[in-house]
Amino acid sequence: MTRMTLANTPKPATIEDARAVSGTLAAAFGDDPMMRWFFPDEASRTTDLGRYFTTLFTRQYGLHGVCERTESAAAFWVSPEGADKAVPDAETVQELVEILGDRAPVFQEAVTAAAEHGPKEPHWYLAVIGADPAARGQGHGSALLRSGLAKADADGLPVYLESSKPDNLPVYEHFGFKVVDEFALPGGGPVLWAMKRDPQGA
């Protein structure tokens, strides 16, 4: 078991943390199949991912989600109460369109397709979680997972996520998730695995 240290202890992520959070997530998702599909240009991918996660954090999840970070990882969660508010508004959508450029239609189709597979029952949603590759194995992602899952368990609610990286499936399964659906994104996109974890504990 990885020891909890000050470096990997979860703490709330505030808008003032945007630069650090977006930088961490840009590094974490550089090899993610879905993000590589959204941002195919390797030369600009890191910069574009940084802008993408900055927008998601400062305009969407940082305002209406539950966001936590460690020194080398970050996670964005959405509670049932925040689900309606966490939907991006028109200005956020426009900002994402500008970042994605000609990949914007592909992104919008993917978001719509993924939403159709989501659970209808009240649940917590793990929208984003990632650790800087330089710090993997140090317990950062696991600490953030445990923190969010504890909140869902306290509510007695399931947790839902999607992953496009098959290597991550065993990690989530270790924390009690099970694959409930598998589907390819439209337009020749990568496969997504939908995973759900039932509430645990009293």
SVG drawing of the C-alpha trace seen along z (x, -y; Angstrom):
<svg xmlns="http://www.w3.org/2000/svg" viewBox="-33 -33 42 38">
<polyline fill="none" stroke="black" stroke-width="0.4" points="0.0,0.0 1.3,-3.4 1.9,-5.6 0.0,-8.9 2.3,-11.9 1.7,-15.6 2.4,-15.5 -0.4,-13.0 -2.9,-14.2 -6.1,-15.4 -7.1,-19.0 -9.8,-21.2 -8.8,-22.6 -9.8,-26.3 -9.8,-28.4 -6.5,-29.9 -5.0,-26.5 -6.0,-26.5 -2.5,-26.7 -1.2,-23.8 -4.3,-21.6 -4.4,-22.1 -0.7,-21.4 -1.0,-18.2 -4.0,-17.0 -2.4,-17.9 0.6,-15.7 -1.7,-12.9 -3.8,-12.7 -1.0,-13.1 -1.3,-9.4 -5.0,-8.9 -6.7,-7.5 -9.7,-9.8 -7.6,-12.9 -5.2,-11.9 -8.2,-11.6 -9.6,-15.0 -6.1,-16.6 -4.2,-14.7 -1.5,-17.2 1.4,-16.0 3.2,-19.3 0.4,-21.3 -1.3,-18.6 0.2,-19.5 -0.7,-23.2 -4.2,-22.5 -4.8,-20.0 -3.8,-22.7 -6.2,-25.2 -8.9,-22.5 -8.6,-21.5 -8.3,-25.1 -11.6,-25.8 -13.3,-22.8 -12.0,-23.6 -12.5,-27.4 -15.9,-27.5 -17.5,-24.2 -16.3,-21.7 -14.5,-24.3 -17.8,-26.2 -20.3,-23.3 -18.3,-20.2 -16.2,-18.8 -12.6,-19.3 -9.6,-18.0 -5.9,-17.9 -2.6,-16.7 0.8,-18.0 0.8,-15.8 -2.8,-14.8 -6.3,-16.2 -9.9,-14.9 -13.2,-16.5 -16.4,-14.9 -20.0,-15.8 -22.6,-15.1 -26.2,-14.5 -27.0,-18.0 -24.5,-19.6 -25.3,-17.5 -27.6,-20.1 -25.3,-23.0 -22.2,-21.2 -23.5,-21.2 -21.4,-23.7 -23.1,-26.9 -23.0,-28.5 -19.9,-30.6 -18.0,-27.5 -19.0,-25.5 -17.8,-28.3 -14.5,-28.4 -14.1,-24.7 -15.0,-24.9 -12.2,-27.5 -9.7,-25.2 -10.7,-22.1 -10.8,-23.8 -11.9,-21.4 -12.2,-18.6 -15.0,-20.4 -17.8,-18.5 -16.1,-15.1 -15.9,-16.3 -19.6,-17.3 -20.7,-14.0 -18.6,-12.1 -20.1,-14.0 -23.6,-13.3 -22.9,-9.7 -21.3,-9.2 -24.2,-10.9 -26.7,-8.4 -24.9,-5.6 -24.9,-7.3 -27.1,-6.0 -30.5,-7.5 -30.5,-7.0 -28.9,-9.5 -25.1,-9.0 -21.8,-10.6 -19.9,-11.1 -16.1,-11.0 -15.6,-13.3 -11.8,-13.6 -8.9,-12.1 -5.3,-12.1 -1.8,-12.0 1.4,-13.4 3.3,-10.4 6.4,-11.6 4.6,-10.9 2.7,-7.7 3.0,-5.0 3.3,-7.4 -0.4,-7.2 -1.7,-10.5 -4.5,-9.1 -5.5,-6.5 -5.7,-9.1 -8.1,-11.2 -10.1,-8.2 -10.6,-7.2 -11.5,-10.7 -14.3,-11.0 -15.6,-7.5 -15.9,-8.2 -18.2,-11.1 -20.4,-8.9 -20.5,-6.1 -21.5,-8.6 -24.4,-9.6 -25.2,-5.9 -24.9,-6.5 -23.1,-4.7 -20.3,-6.2 -20.0,-6.3 -17.1,-7.0 -15.9,-6.4 -12.4,-5.3 -10.8,-5.1 -7.6,-3.6 -7.8,0.1 -4.8,0.1 -6.9,-1.8 -9.6,0.7 -7.9,3.0 -7.1,0.0 -10.8,-1.0 -11.8,2.6 -9.5,2.7 -11.6,-0.1 -14.9,1.7 -15.9,0.5 -17.3,2.9 -17.6,2.5 -21.3,2.1 -21.0,1.0 -18.5,0.8 -19.0,-1.3 -17.0,-3.0 -17.4,-6.8 -19.0,-7.8 -16.9,-8.8 -14.3,-6.1 -13.4,-7.2 -11.8,-5.0 -13.7,-2.6 -15.0,-3.8 -15.7,-1.6 -18.5,-2.7 -17.9,-1.6 -20.0,-1.7 -19.3,-1.2 -22.1,-0.5 -22.0,-2.2 -20.0,-0.4 -20.0,-0.5 -22.7,-1.6"/>
</svg>
